[in-house]
Amino acid sequence: MSDEQIASLLSGRRATRRCVTLTALLTAFAGGCTASMRPPIAATDTISRPSPKSESNLILVEAKFINTKGDPVSVDNRPADSSLTLGVIPGAIAGKPSRTLQVVRIAKLSVIEINLDSFETATIKQAAPMTAAFAESGLRIDPVDTRFARASTLLKYSGVLPGDLFVEFADQDSKNPLTLVYFDRPCRLTGARAIANGGGERLTLVYDVTVEKPGLNWLVRSPQGSNGFVVRTANEPIRKMLVVVPVEDLKHASIQIN
């Protein structure tokens, strides 16, 4: 979910679509979704617990649906057919995904498994240098020819859920949002972007990212002062979870989870 999409949602625009973004970050971070956008799927649904010998890099991720009070929703009250679609945003960490690379079934599972090996293999082919639009927003990357791509997160389901929702990864301990990004080399991503929340308040998102190894890296967004956030490379190990939350749980663009 991009910064602009979260700001729009917070200002009262009600989504009528059946797929839901996360950034997301503000997702500063994830891509948008429309009813007509159905990117080609390059991977099949994962199962809940495949044999550990069948894949070399599967990660366990707790899946949580959160209500408007910030409390977890019981698995019985979730959509029976919900799934997470992992897409790719080439050359940027905000915007719309160009395609879907992997689909992970959520349904009523409390824990899902994501195949990072197959996702990285597909993402490598989509990585690109920083887009002109992203550079004009106030960010830079060194070396300038670094190729990268951010993983977008969309929730797909049938039926109706109350209110506007978005989905993203978060750190179980700090509750800070996480974003998965592929970089093709060690690099520095720096700069600042200004965004507005629903009340017209200006928020600042500062990037201070040091990538020490090529491949998939987790970035974490943490509060900084009263009107800003800072994005850095997350220190592993991280206890990751996937959260689906109503827009009402966004307070100054932060997730509220009890």
Secondary structure, 3 states (H helix, E strand, C coil): CCHHHHHHHHCCCCCCCCEEECCCCCCCCCCCCCCCCCCCECCCCECCCCCCCCCCCEEEEEEEEECCCCCECCHHHCCCCCEEEEEEEECCCCCCCCEEEEEEECCCCCEEEEEHHHHHHHHHCCCECCCHHHHHCCEEEECCCCCEEEEEEEEECCCCCCCCEEEEEEECCCCCEEEEEEECCCEEEEEEEEEECCCCCEEEEEEEEEECCCEEEEEEEEECCCCEEEEEECCCCCCEEEEEEEHHHEECCEECCC
